[in-house]
Amino acid sequence: MTSKIKVDNINKVSDDSNIIKKCGTTTTIGSGASNPIVVDGSAVTLGRCGGTVALASGATQTGFGRTGTVDWITTPKTATFSAVSGEGYFCNTSGGAFTVNLPAGSAGAIVSLADYAATWQTNNVTVTPNGTDKIGSVNASVTLNTEGQSVTFIFVDSTQGWINTMDSTSNVRGVNVLTASVSGACNTLVTAPCNANVKIATFTGPGNFTVTNVSDVAAENIVGYMIVAGGGGGGAKNSSALTNFENGAGGGGGGFREGRNVPIDNFTASPLVANAPTNAITVTAQTYPVVVGGGGAGSPYPTGSLAARGSLSSFGGLTSAGGGGGGGNGGASLTPGGSGGGEQNWGGGNNPTGNTPPVSPPQGKNGGAGAQQGDGSGGSGGGGGAGEIGVNASGNNAGRGGVGVSNSITASSVGRAGGGGGSSPGPQPGGPCGSGGAGGGNNPGSNGQTNRGGGGGGSGQNGASGSGGNGGSGIVVIRYKFQ
């Protein structure tokens, strides 16, 4: 037989107060102001007036009803489904629109929905009431079509049905920024020394600029850039049998093109751009091939072939033309290009054309004209630079190479795309601020500097066995805001 203890009250020894007291159908556990539990036939009361009911660590509660919130289901919904009262759902419509069927309405029923992937503006969510239930007093479906929207519906009564008590038209999301990578030997991607929010991609040879992600801020997808083509080679005489009649002209600087996004990245640009964005390049998520032009070969002695034009550079649909080769070989070799090559001393006083093909602002200037003396001698013109026409020869004095331009796109001010100096009895310098080669006089012409697009210097005169200088290779630089 099972043992039993039968009592109506249990009292404390110390003061004889009740610990458990039964009075009719009511049982009280605890005494005085500390009565925490009262049990009778119709209600269970926990805690005293003004007291606190706390769950122990790790304990859970059930059956206490809702407090106007939902339990969120964290597995996103991707297709039509039926909602359950008391639950919230993340609706992912990136794969297509779908429908949410509401449960049968009863007072206090609650359902929440949120735009999981910020795609409701493209692929909507349709919310459909059950049977004759209403949404906002109308028995009809509603469409949720706002990006980032979240809503909470509560069923009130048969007159209004489901009423939306919360409607957020946006959700808090991290902002996407422009990210990119660089490929190709010796090409680099670094943070700008003077602007920690900007990356500088420098291409000294061919490669790819790959945009892996674009910014949510449209203006930040406009990149700054500089595209410099290879400089033209310098001219030279073609035979040791000719003495006083051959002077090689300077090669033209490579075409120079530049753009800047002033509000986003206001580096010091060249005078060609001034203070406004020019020829803006807006990038998208794709791979952009980058071409970096090599310098043109100088006219070799004594084979007599013409000096070569520099090769083009390109990025993002824009191209800079190679500089024109300097004239030589006893004729008027008028070579157009990004900047024109200088004219040889027998040329007849012409200025070889720069900015060919034409772009705005101009990518370069004309070459300098040669000067023919009565005895057939004379000076050759300097090659054109990005910032100045090649200087014309005067009598036996050759023309200096045209001035290049400077900017700080690589963080420090560097001059590029100057013309090569022409040749005469005395050498002439290459274009200042642009690294064009000097004319050789009685020596070979010097080369334009590597990755600065300068023209090669001319050579010749008085039986000198020298070749024209080679043009300097080009460069492509891209700047963008990455944070």
C-alpha positions as CSV (number, residue, x, y, z in Angstrom):
1,M,0.0,0.0,0.0
2,T,1.3,3.5,-1.0
3,S,2.2,5.7,2.0
4,K,0.4,9.1,2.4
5,I,0.8,12.2,4.4
6,K,-2.4,14.1,5.0
7,V,-2.2,17.7,6.3
8,D,-3.9,21.0,5.6
9,N,-1.1,23.3,6.7
10,I,2.7,23.3,7.0
11,N,4.2,25.9,9.3
12,K,7.7,27.2,10.0
13,V,9.3,26.2,13.3
14,S,10.8,29.6,14.0
15,D,7.7,31.7,13.9
16,D,4.8,29.3,13.2
17,S,4.0,31.2,9.9
18,N,2.5,29.3,7.0
19,I,4.7,27.7,4.4
20,I,1.8,25.8,2.7
21,K,-1.8,26.7,3.6
22,K,-5.0,25.2,2.2
23,C,-8.2,27.0,2.7
24,G,-11.2,25.6,0.8
25,T,-10.2,25.3,-2.9
26,T,-7.2,27.7,-2.6
27,T,-3.7,26.6,-1.8
28,T,-1.1,29.2,-0.9
29,I,2.7,28.5,-1.0
30,G,4.7,30.9,1.0
31,S,3.6,33.5,3.6
32,G,3.1,37.2,4.0
33,A,4.6,39.5,1.4
34,S,6.6,36.6,0.0
35,N,3.6,34.5,-1.2
36,P,4.9,33.5,-4.6
37,I,2.2,31.0,-5.7
38,V,-1.5,30.9,-5.2
39,V,-3.5,28.0,-6.7
40,D,-7.3,27.9,-6.7
41,G,-9.9,26.3,-8.9
42,S,-9.7,29.0,-11.7
43,A,-6.3,30.6,-11.6
44,V,-2.7,30.2,-10.8
45,T,-1.0,33.4,-9.5
46,L,2.8,33.7,-9.5
47,G,4.6,36.4,-7.4
48,R,3.2,39.1,-5.3
49,C,2.1,42.6,-6.3
50,G,5.1,44.6,-7.3
51,G,7.3,41.5,-7.4
52,T,9.2,39.8,-10.2
53,V,8.7,36.4,-11.7
54,A,12.1,35.2,-13.2
55,L,13.0,32.1,-15.1
56,A,16.1,30.3,-13.9
57,S,19.1,30.2,-16.3
58,G,18.5,27.8,-19.0
59,A,14.7,27.5,-18.3
60,T,12.1,28.1,-21.0
61,Q,8.4,29.1,-20.9
62,T,5.4,28.0,-22.9
63,G,1.7,28.7,-22.9
64,F,2.0,32.4,-21.8
65,G,0.6,33.8,-25.0
66,R,2.1,36.4,-27.5
67,T,3.3,39.9,-26.7
68,G,2.8,41.4,-30.2
69,T,5.9,39.8,-31.7
70,V,6.6,36.8,-33.9
71,D,9.1,34.0,-33.9
72,W,11.2,34.4,-37.0
73,I,11.8,31.4,-39.2
74,T,15.4,31.9,-40.3
75,T,15.3,29.6,-43.3
76,P,14.3,31.9,-46.2
77,K,11.2,31.1,-48.2
78,T,11.8,30.9,-51.9
79,A,8.4,29.8,-53.3
80,T,4.6,30.1,-52.5
81,F,3.8,29.0,-48.9
82,S,1.1,29.2,-46.2
83,A,2.0,31.3,-43.2
84,V,1.3,30.4,-39.6
85,S,0.2,32.9,-37.0
86,G,3.0,33.9,-34.6
87,E,5.7,33.4,-37.2
88,G,7.8,35.8,-39.3
89,Y,9.3,34.9,-42.6
90,F,12.3,36.1,-44.8
91,C,11.0,36.0,-48.3
92,N,13.8,35.6,-50.9
93,T,12.4,36.5,-54.4
94,S,15.8,36.6,-56.2
95,G,14.7,33.5,-58.1
96,G,11.2,34.9,-58.9
97,A,8.0,36.3,-57.5
98,F,5.7,34.1,-55.3
99,T,2.6,34.3,-53.0
100,V,2.2,34.1,-49.2
101,N,-1.2,32.7,-48.1
102,L,-2.3,34.1,-44.7
103,P,-3.9,31.8,-42.1
104,A,-7.5,31.9,-41.2
105,G,-8.1,35.1,-39.3
106,S,-8.7,35.2,-35.5
107,A,-8.4,38.2,-33.2
108,G,-4.7,38.7,-32.3
109,A,-3.3,36.5,-35.1
110,I,0.1,37.9,-36.3
111,V,2.3,37.3,-39.3
112,S,5.5,39.2,-40.3
113,L,7.3,39.3,-43.7
114,A,10.7,40.7,-44.7
115,D,12.5,41.2,-48.0
116,Y,15.5,38.8,-47.6
117,A,17.6,39.8,-50.7
118,A,16.3,43.3,-51.3
119,T,14.6,42.1,-54.5
120,W,10.9,42.8,-54.0
121,Q,11.0,45.8,-56.3
122,T,11.9,43.4,-59.1
123,N,10.2,40.2,-58.0
124,N,7.1,41.0,-55.9
125,V,5.5,39.1,-53.0
126,T,1.7,38.7,-53.2
127,V,-0.1,38.4,-49.8
128,T,-3.5,36.6,-50.1
129,P,-6.1,36.4,-47.3
130,N,-7.8,33.2,-46.3
131,G,-11.3,32.8,-47.7
132,T,-13.5,35.8,-47.0
133,D,-11.0,37.4,-44.7
134,K,-9.9,40.9,-45.5
135,I,-6.7,42.9,-45.6
136,G,-7.3,46.5,-44.6
137,S,-11.1,46.1,-45.0
138,V,-11.0,44.6,-48.5
139,N,-11.2,41.0,-49.4
140,A,-8.3,41.0,-51.9
141,S,-4.7,40.2,-52.3
142,V,-2.0,42.9,-51.8
143,T,1.4,43.2,-53.5
144,L,4.6,44.0,-51.7
145,N,7.0,45.7,-54.2
146,T,9.4,48.0,-52.3
147,E,13.0,47.1,-52.0
148,G,14.1,46.1,-48.5
149,Q,10.5,46.2,-47.2
150,S,9.3,44.5,-44.1
151,V,5.7,44.3,-42.8
152,T,3.7,43.0,-39.8
153,F,0.0,42.0,-40.2
154,I,-2.3,41.6,-37.2
155,F,-5.9,40.3,-37.5
156,V,-8.2,42.6,-35.7
157,D,-11.8,41.7,-36.5
158,S,-14.1,40.7,-39.4
159,T,-14.6,44.3,-40.5
160,Q,-11.0,45.3,-41.1
161,G,-9.4,41.9,-41.1
162,W,-5.6,42.0,-41.2
163,I,-4.1,45.4,-40.5
164,N,-0.5,46.2,-41.1
165,T,1.0,47.7,-37.9
166,M,4.6,48.1,-39.2
167,D,5.9,48.9,-42.6
168,S,9.6,49.5,-43.0
169,T,10.6,50.6,-46.5
170,S,14.2,49.8,-46.1
171,N,16.5,47.5,-44.3
172,V,19.9,48.1,-42.9
173,R,22.5,46.7,-45.3
174,G,26.3,47.1,-45.8
175,V,27.2,49.3,-48.7
176,N,28.9,47.5,-51.6
177,V,32.2,49.2,-52.7
178,L,34.2,49.0,-55.9
179,T,36.7,46.2,-55.8
180,A,39.1,45.1,-58.5
181,S,42.2,43.1,-59.2
182,V,45.2,43.5,-61.5
183,S,47.0,40.9,-63.6
184,G,50.1,41.0,-65.8
185,A,53.8,40.9,-65.1
186,C,55.1,43.9,-63.1
187,N,51.7,45.5,-62.8
188,T,50.7,46.7,-59.3
189,L,47.7,47.6,-57.2
190,V,48.4,49.7,-54.1
191,T,46.6,52.0,-51.7
192,A,47.3,55.7,-52.6
193,P,50.0,57.1,-50.2
194,C,48.0,60.4,-49.7
195,N,44.5,59.0,-49.7
196,A,43.8,55.8,-47.8
197,N,40.4,55.4,-49.5
198,V,41.8,55.1,-53.0
199,K,43.6,52.3,-54.9
200,I,46.1,52.9,-57.7
201,A,46.4,50.3,-60.4
202,T,49.6,50.8,-62.4
203,F,50.2,49.0,-65.7
204,T,53.7,49.1,-67.1
205,G,52.9,46.3,-69.5
206,P,49.8,44.5,-70.8
207,G,47.4,42.9,-68.4
208,N,43.8,43.0,-67.1
209,F,41.9,45.3,-64.8
210,T,39.1,43.1,-63.4
211,V,36.2,44.8,-61.6
212,T,34.9,42.1,-59.2
213,N,32.2,44.3,-57.5
214,V,30.7,47.7,-58.2
215,S,29.8,50.3,-55.6
216,D,26.2,50.9,-54.6
217,V,27.0,54.6,-55.0
218,A,27.0,55.2,-58.8
219,A,29.5,58.1,-58.7
220,E,32.1,55.9,-57.1
221,N,32.1,53.6,-60.2
222,I,33.7,56.5,-62.2
223,V,37.4,55.9,-62.2
224,G,40.3,58.3,-62.7
225,Y,42.9,57.2,-65.3
226,M,45.9,58.1,-67.4
227,I,46.7,56.4,-70.7
228,V,50.1,57.2,-72.3
229,A,51.2,55.6,-75.5
230,G,54.7,54.8,-76.6
231,G,56.9,57.6,-77.9
232,G,58.1,57.7,-81.5
233,G,61.7,56.8,-82.4
234,G,64.2,59.5,-83.3
235,G,65.4,59.9,-86.9
236,A,69.0,59.5,-88.3
237,K,71.0,59.8,-91.5
238,N,71.1,56.8,-93.7
239,S,74.6,56.7,-95.1
240,S,78.2,57.6,-94.1
241,A,78.7,58.9,-97.6
242,L,76.4,61.8,-96.9
243,T,78.2,64.3,-94.7
244,N,76.5,67.6,-94.1
245,F,73.0,66.9,-95.4
246,E,71.4,64.6,-92.9
247,N,70.0,65.5,-89.5
248,G,67.5,63.2,-87.7
249,A,64.5,64.8,-86.1
250,G,63.1,64.0,-82.7
251,G,60.3,61.5,-82.2
252,G,56.9,62.6,-81.0
253,G,55.7,62.0,-77.5
254,G,53.1,59.2,-77.0
255,G,49.4,60.3,-76.9
256,F,48.4,61.4,-73.4
257,R,44.8,61.0,-72.2
258,E,43.5,61.5,-68.7
259,G,40.3,61.5,-66.7
260,R,39.4,62.4,-63.1
261,N,36.4,62.1,-60.9
262,V,36.7,65.4,-59.0
263,P,34.3,64.9,-56.1
264,I,35.5,61.4,-55.4
265,D,39.3,61.5,-56.0
266,N,40.7,65.0,-56.7
267,F,44.3,64.2,-57.5
268,T,46.4,67.0,-59.2
269,A,45.7,66.5,-62.9
270,S,47.5,67.9,-65.9
271,P,46.5,71.1,-67.6
272,L,44.6,69.1,-70.2
273,V,41.9,68.2,-67.7
274,A,41.8,71.3,-65.6
275,N,39.2,71.2,-62.8
276,A,36.4,69.0,-64.2
277,P,35.9,65.3,-65.0
278,T,36.9,64.7,-68.6
279,N,36.2,61.6,-70.8
280,A,34.9,59.8,-67.7
281,I,35.1,56.0,-67.6
282,T,32.3,54.3,-65.7
283,V,33.2,50.7,-64.9
284,T,31.0,47.7,-64.4
285,A,31.7,44.2,-63.1
286,Q,33.8,42.8,-65.9
287,T,37.4,42.3,-67.1
288,Y,39.0,45.2,-68.9
289,P,42.0,44.4,-71.1
290,V,44.8,47.0,-70.7
291,V,47.3,47.6,-73.5
292,V,50.6,49.4,-72.9
293,G,52.4,50.6,-76.0
294,G,56.1,50.1,-76.6
295,G,58.3,52.9,-77.8
296,G,59.1,53.1,-81.5
297,A,62.6,52.1,-82.6
298,G,65.0,54.9,-83.6
299,S,66.2,55.1,-87.2
300,P,69.3,52.8,-87.3
301,Y,72.5,53.7,-88.9
302,P,73.4,53.0,-91.7
303,T,70.5,51.0,-93.0
304,G,68.4,54.0,-93.4
305,S,65.0,52.7,-92.4
306,L,62.6,55.3,-91.1
307,A,62.1,55.8,-87.4
308,A,59.2,53.8,-86.0
309,R,56.0,55.2,-84.6
310,G,55.3,54.3,-81.0
311,S,52.6,51.7,-80.2
312,L,49.2,52.6,-78.8
313,S,48.0,52.2,-75.2
314,S,44.3,51.6,-74.3
315,F,41.9,51.0,-71.4
316,G,38.1,51.1,-71.1
317,G,37.3,51.9,-74.7
318,L,39.8,54.8,-74.9
319,T,43.0,54.7,-76.9
320,S,46.1,56.9,-77.0
321,A,48.0,56.9,-80.3
322,G,51.7,56.2,-80.4
323,G,54.0,59.2,-81.1
324,G,55.2,59.8,-84.6
325,G,58.7,58.8,-85.7
326,G,61.3,61.5,-86.3
327,G,62.1,62.3,-89.9
328,G,65.5,61.5,-91.5
329,N,67.1,59.7,-94.4
330,G,67.3,62.7,-96.7
331,G,63.5,63.3,-97.1
332,A,60.5,64.8,-95.5
333,S,59.2,62.0,-93.3
334,L,56.1,63.6,-91.9
335,T,54.9,61.1,-89.3
336,P,51.7,61.9,-87.5
337,G,50.7,60.4,-84.1
338,G,49.7,61.1,-80.6
339,S,52.2,63.9,-81.0
340,G,53.9,64.4,-84.4
341,G,57.5,63.4,-85.0
342,G,59.8,66.3,-85.9
343,E,60.6,67.1,-89.5
344,Q,64.0,66.3,-91.0
345,N,66.1,69.3,-92.2
346,W,65.3,68.6,-95.8
347,G,61.6,68.5,-95.1
348,G,60.5,72.0,-96.4
349,G,59.3,73.6,-93.2
350,N,56.3,71.5,-92.2
351,N,54.9,70.6,-88.8
352,P,54.0,66.9,-88.7
353,T,50.5,66.4,-87.3
354,G,49.8,65.5,-83.7
355,N,46.5,64.5,-82.1
356,T,46.0,61.9,-84.8
357,P,43.4,60.5,-84.7
358,P,41.8,63.6,-83.2
359,V,40.3,63.5,-79.6
360,S,39.2,66.1,-77.2
361,P,41.0,67.3,-75.2
362,P,44.0,66.8,-77.7
363,Q,46.2,63.9,-76.8
364,G,49.3,65.7,-78.2
365,K,50.8,68.4,-80.4
366,N,52.4,68.8,-83.8
367,G,56.1,68.1,-84.4
368,G,58.6,70.9,-85.1
369,A,59.6,71.9,-88.7
370,G,63.1,71.4,-90.1
371,A,65.3,74.1,-91.6
372,Q,67.2,73.7,-94.8
373,Q,70.3,75.7,-95.5
374,G,71.7,76.6,-98.8
375,D,74.3,74.0,-98.7
376,G,71.7,71.3,-97.8
377,S,72.5,71.3,-94.1
378,G,70.4,72.6,-91.4
379,G,68.7,71.6,-88.2
380,S,65.8,69.1,-87.7
381,G,62.6,69.8,-85.7
382,G,61.9,68.5,-82.3
383,G,59.1,66.0,-81.8
384,G,55.8,67.3,-80.4
385,G,54.9,66.8,-76.8
386,A,51.6,66.4,-75.0
387,G,51.7,70.1,-73.9
388,E,53.6,71.9,-76.6
389,I,54.3,71.8,-80.4
390,G,57.9,70.6,-81.1
391,V,60.2,73.5,-81.5
392,N,61.0,74.4,-85.1
393,A,64.6,74.3,-86.3
394,S,66.3,77.6,-87.1
395,G,69.2,77.6,-89.6
396,N,71.7,75.0,-88.3
397,N,70.1,74.9,-84.9
398,A,67.8,72.0,-84.3
399,G,64.5,72.3,-82.5
400,R,64.0,71.2,-78.9
401,G,61.4,68.6,-78.2
402,G,57.9,69.8,-77.2
403,V,57.0,70.0,-73.5
404,G,55.1,67.1,-71.9
405,V,52.7,67.4,-69.1
406,S,52.7,66.4,-65.4
407,N,50.2,65.1,-63.0
408,S,50.1,63.3,-59.6
409,I,48.0,60.3,-60.5
410,T,50.7,58.0,-59.1
411,A,50.9,60.2,-55.9
412,S,53.9,62.3,-56.9
413,S,54.2,64.7,-59.8
414,V,55.7,63.1,-62.9
415,G,56.2,64.5,-66.4
416,R,55.3,62.4,-69.4
417,A,54.9,62.4,-73.2
418,G,57.6,65.0,-74.1
419,G,59.0,65.1,-77.6
420,G,62.5,64.1,-78.6
421,G,65.1,66.8,-79.5
422,G,66.1,67.3,-83.1
423,S,69.7,66.9,-84.3
424,S,72.1,69.5,-85.7
425,P,75.8,70.3,-85.3
426,G,74.9,70.9,-81.6
427,P,72.6,68.6,-79.7
428,Q,69.1,69.7,-78.6
429,P,67.4,68.5,-75.4
430,G,64.2,66.5,-75.3
431,G,61.0,68.1,-74.2
432,P,61.0,69.3,-70.6
433,C,58.5,67.7,-68.2
434,G,58.1,64.7,-70.4
435,S,61.3,62.6,-70.7
436,G,61.9,62.9,-74.4
437,G,65.4,61.9,-75.6
438,A,68.0,64.5,-76.5
439,G,69.1,65.0,-80.0
440,G,72.6,63.6,-80.6
441,G,74.3,66.2,-82.7
442,N,77.4,64.2,-83.7
443,N,76.3,61.4,-81.4
444,P,73.5,58.9,-81.3
445,G,70.2,60.3,-80.1
446,S,69.2,59.4,-76.6
447,N,66.2,57.3,-75.7
448,G,62.9,58.4,-74.3
449,Q,62.4,57.2,-70.7
450,T,60.7,53.9,-70.1
451,N,57.0,54.1,-69.1
452,R,56.9,57.8,-69.7
453,G,56.1,57.9,-73.4
454,G,58.9,60.3,-74.4
455,G,60.1,60.6,-78.0
456,G,63.6,59.4,-79.0
457,G,66.2,62.0,-79.9
458,G,67.4,62.5,-83.5
459,S,71.0,61.8,-84.7
460,G,73.2,62.7,-87.6
461,Q,75.4,65.4,-89.1
462,N,79.1,65.4,-90.2
463,G,79.5,61.8,-90.8
464,A,78.4,60.6,-87.4
465,S,77.7,56.9,-87.2
466,G,74.8,57.1,-84.8
467,S,71.2,55.9,-84.7
468,G,68.2,57.8,-83.5
469,G,67.1,57.2,-79.9
470,N,64.2,54.8,-79.2
471,G,60.9,56.1,-77.9
472,G,60.0,55.4,-74.3
473,S,57.3,52.9,-73.6
474,G,53.9,54.0,-72.3
475,I,51.9,53.5,-69.1
476,V,48.3,53.1,-68.0
477,V,47.2,54.1,-64.4
478,I,43.7,53.7,-62.9
479,R,42.5,55.2,-59.6
480,Y,39.3,54.3,-57.8
481,K,37.7,54.7,-54.4
482,F,37.5,51.3,-52.6
483,Q,36.3,52.2,-49.1
